[in-house]
Amino acid sequence: MAYAPFPLVELSGSPRERGRQHGHAAPDRIKCGIEMYSESLVRNGVDWKHLEQRANALVPVVEKFDPTYVDEMRGIAEGAGVSFAGVMLMNARTEMVAAARKQHTHQHFPDGCTAAFALPEASADGVLLHGQNWDWRAECAETGVVLRIRRDDGPDILTFTEAGGLARSGLNSAGIGLTANALECDRDYQRGAGVPLPFIRRKVLESSHLAEAIRTIFSTPKLGSNHMAVSHCGGEAFGFECAPDETFWVAPERGIYVHANHWIADAARARVKDTGIQETPCSLYRDMRVREHLTPKQGHLTLEDLRQAFFDDYGSPYSVCRPPRPNNRGNTVATSAMILMRPGEGHLEACPMPALNRQFTTYTLTPDKMAQKQAAE
């Protein structure tokens, strides 16, 4: 089956202008995403009025973190002709649903994902490699977009995200790469306030230095758990396993790093109860399958090696590369996208629904070599 490439959306100007450009360029995809999530919640007893209340309640939280994000979301709503609450839902679905779930339903939206990176020392040509399979709702193969964001106050950004979202995975002109995976633990959604994860990811991609990205991850309060892999083309990268109130870091082994959807840091496994494995038990071997594919090629890895590792279909449909299948909550899930990056070169490849489609589209961003050099010194 053929899937259309993810549209490239060019954004520039003020936050409000960027938002309007985003909304105007992808209104159908934004509306489809809002409808998908809101209908799923309505089926489980959460009405739109309650979601509007949750959206409005999150505004002060996001404004305190970065007021320009609220302005950009209002611009998206204006450009797409949708409600602001709908755009907030696209950016804070996990947090909004969790809050609603406490009162109305047991509905949950667990992301999957298998991510990996290879530092320059592990690659064939001495270049950082970074990639991910995004396992989520199958419909998102047709709601994703790639945003190329031109900024006057920091690095330019190239990010894959759901239409209407500010960021998910991607790279910036300073050579920083980012992917994210879901985690769950017994501390999730117990605290009163936290910044929704997409805004944290966007802030990481706005960083000029790896240290700034790490500071954002460690210092920002969260409501739920998450894993973020952050890399820099100069040769350093880490994984960060984030509980709502504590962050654990994991270093690559011999320049290679792989992470799926379970906690792997020794300190984390000693301190938190992993409540996600029952939802995604295949995480245990997805991590191992990708690692076993990459490790023998240490020092000679290419982006093609990451691609083939992410195509692994052992245990299908509970595999690294997942074809569409119904889950136990009435939704169809799949590997919605495969993302492959050479962050230092501003190179990103994306393929929608890779289990059924092998057509990749390349998206580029002009690297800022001077900024990359300064960040590595």
N, C-alpha and C positions, 0 to 999 in steps of 0.2 A: 504494500500500500504506500502511495506517495503522500508525504506530508510537506506542506509549504514551509520554507525556511522561516526562522524567526525574523520578523521585520527589524531593521535597524532604524532607530529613532534618534535624530540629532537634536540635542538640547543645548541652548546657550542663553546668555542674558541673566536677568535677575531670577531669583527663585520662582516668583509668580509667573514670569515669562516662560521659564523652563517647564513649569507645570502645565501651562496652557498648550505649549508645543507638544508635550507628551500626550495630553488628553486629546488634542485635535488629531494627532497622528494615529492613535490606536483606540478610537471610541468603542468599536465593536468588541475588541478583545477585553477592554476594561469592563464593559457591560456584561459580557459573558462570564468573567470571573466573579463579579459581584453577584450575579444571578446564581451561579453555581454554589457559592458559599452560603448565601442567604436562604436559598431553597432548602439546602441541606439542614440548616438550623431550624427553619420553620417546621420541617417534618419532625423535628425532635423537640418542639414546644417552645422555641425561642422566637418571638415575633420581632418584626422590624423596629417597632417602637422601642423595645428594650435595647436593641443594637444601637439605635441612635443615641440613647442615653449613655451607653458604654462609650461610644465614639466621642461624645462631648466631654465625658469624664476624663478621657485620655489626653485631651488637648492641653491642659496645664502641665501634664507630665512631659509631653513632647516639647512644649514651648520652653520649659526649664532646661531641657537637654539641648535643643537647638531650635529657636523660633522660626528659622528659615524653612524648616521641614514642614511646619504647619502651613506656611505660605505656599510652598510648592504643592502640597496636597490640595489646597483650595484652588490653585491654578489648574491642576489635573481635573478636578471636578468641573470647573468652568469650561475647560477645553473639550471634555468628553460629553458634557451635558448630563452629568450624573450628580447624585447627592454627595456632599462631603463625607457623610457617614459611610457611604459605599467605598470611597477611597481609603478612609481610615481602616475599614474592614480588610481591604487588600493589603494593608501594611501592618495590621495588628490582629490578624485573624486568630492566631493562637492565643493571645492574651485576652481578646474579647470573648472568645468561646469559652476559655477557662473560667472567666468570671461568670458568664452566663450559666455554665454547667453547674456551678455550685448551687444555683437557685432553681434550675429548670430541667436539666438533662444530663445524661452521661455521654453525650456526643463528644468525640475527641478526634483531633486531626494529627496523627503522628506522621511526620515526614520520615522517609527512609534516608538513603544516600550512602555512597561509598566514595571516599575521597583519597587522593594520594598526591604526594609531590616528591620530586627528586632534586636535590641540591646540585649545583654545578659540578661538584666532585663526583657525582654519580651518573651524570649524563654523558653522552658520547661526544658532544661538542662544547662542554663546559658551560651550558646554558641552563638556567632554572626551568624546570617543567612542573606544571601544577594542573590538576584536573579533578573531575567529579562526575559521577552519575547521580542525577537528582531523581529520587523515587518518590512519586506523589500521585495526585489525581491524574488519570490518563487524559482528561480534558485539557490539562495544562500544556500539552504538546501543541495546542492551538490557541493558547492565551499568553504564551511567553513572548517577550521582546528583548532586544539588546539595545541598551541606551548608551549613546556616546555623548558624554556630558563635558562641554567646554566650560572651564571655570576660570575666573579672573583672580581668585583668592586661594589657589592651591592647585594640586595636580589635576589634570583631566582624568576622566573615569570612563571605562568601558565595562558595563555590567549587564549580565543576564538576570532577568527578573520577570515576575508576572506583570502583565500590563497593569499600570496603576501603582506599582510598587516603586519605592525609591532605590532599592538595591537588593541583590541576593548574593551572587558570586561574581567574580570578575577581577579586574586589574586596574592599575592606574599608571600614569605616565612616569611616576617616580620609581616604577619597577616593583610595586607591591602587588601580590596576588592574594585572593581570599576565596575560600570555599567554606560551607557550613553544613553541619549534620545535626539531626535531632538527637537529643539525649533525654532521659527521664530519670527522676529520682524522687525519693519520699519527701523532699523539701519543696517540691514544685507548687507554686501558686498558694503559698501559705502567708506570704508577706503582703503588706498593704499596697505597695507601689513599686513599680519597676518600669524600665524603658523597653518597649517592644523591640524584639530582636532585629527587624529590618533596619531600624534607625541606627542601631549599633554597627551593623554591617556597613551602612552607608558612611558612617563616621570613620570607620577603619579605612575605607577606600578613599577618603579625603586626606589621609595622612601622607605627609612628605617623608617621614622616617618610620622605620619599623618600631622604634621606641614609642612613638606617638600612638601607633596602632595598638601596641601592647597595653599602654596606659588606658586607652579607651576601654578595652576588654576588661581589665582588672578593676577599674574605678566606677564603672556604670552599674547601678543596681538593676537586677533582672527579676522577672516573676517566675520564669521557668528555666529549665536546663537547656544547654545547647553546646555544641562543639564547633569551634572555628579553627581552621588551619590558615595561618598567615605566613606568607613567604616574602622574601626580598631577593631580587635578582643578584645582589652583591654576594649572596652565599649563606644567609642565615634564615631559618624558618622554624616555626614551632606549631604544635597543636595545643589548643586551650580548651579544656573540659570545664564548662561553667555550670556550677550549681547556682541557684538564686543568690546565695550569700557567700560563695567561696569559689575560687578559680584555681584549677590545677593545670600545670603545664607539662607537656610531653615533648621530648627532643627526638629528632630523627635518629635512626640507627644506620651508620655508614652512609649517610646522605639520603636515606629513603624513609618515607613516612606514609603510613596507611591508617585510615580510621573509618569505621562504619558507624553503628548506632548503639554501641555499648561502651561503658567506662573502661579505660585501660590503664590509666595512671594508678600506680600502686597506692598512693596516698588517697586518691578518690575512692578506690575500691574498699579501702579500710574505713572510710568515713561516711559514705553515702550508700543507700540501698538502691540498686539499679532496678527500677520498676518498668523498664521499657523492653526487656528481653522477651517477656511473655507476648508482647505485641509484634516484635520483630526478631524472633529467635534465629533467623538466618543471618543476622548480623555477625554471629560468632564465626561462621565460615566464610562469609563474604570478605571480611577483613583478611583472613588467612589466604584465601584464593588469590586476591590481588597481590598480597605481599609475596607469596610463593612464585608468582609470575615475574615480579620485578627484581627480586633479590639476586637471582643467578646472573642477571645482566648488569649488576652494579658496575658503574664506570663506563657503560656502553649504552645507557638507556636513551631512547628517543621518544618523541611524542607518539609515534606509532606503537611503541611498547605499552604506553599508558592506554592507548585506544584498545589494543587487543586485550589487555587485562580487564578493562571495563566492559568488554563484550563477553566475558566469561558467562556461560549459561549453565554451569553445574547447579543441579537442584531446581531447575526451572519448573514453575514460574517464581520460586523463591530464590532467585539467583542474583548475582551481581548486576546483570542486565536482564531486567524483568519485562516480559510481555504483559499485556493487559490481562488482569484477572479481577474477579470480584473479591472484596475483602469481607470481613465479618461484620461490617457496619453498613453494608448496602452500597458502597461506592466501588467504582472500577479504578484500580491503582496499577501503576506501571513505572518503568524508568521513563519519565517524561522528557528528559533531556540529558545528553552527554556534553560536558563542557571540557575543552582541552586548551591549555594556555602556555605560552612562553612569555611571562610577564615582562621581562626586560626588553622584549622586542615589540610589545604592544600587540601581540598576536593572540587571538581567541577564536577557537572553532566551536561550533555548536551544531548538534544534530537532534532534531525532535524524534521521540519515540524510537531509539536506536535498536530495539529488539525487532522492529518491523521495517526499519528504514535506515539505510547506510549513507545517506546524503548529508555531508557536512558543509556548512557555510563558514567562510572565514571573515572575521571582522577585525579591523585594525585600529590602532591608536598610535599616534606619533609619540615615541618615547622621548623623554627629556633626559638625555644622556648626562648633562651637567648635574641635574638634580640627583640622578641615580649615583653618580660618582661621589657627590658630596655626602649622600646618605650612607654610602659604604665606607667612608673614611673615618 
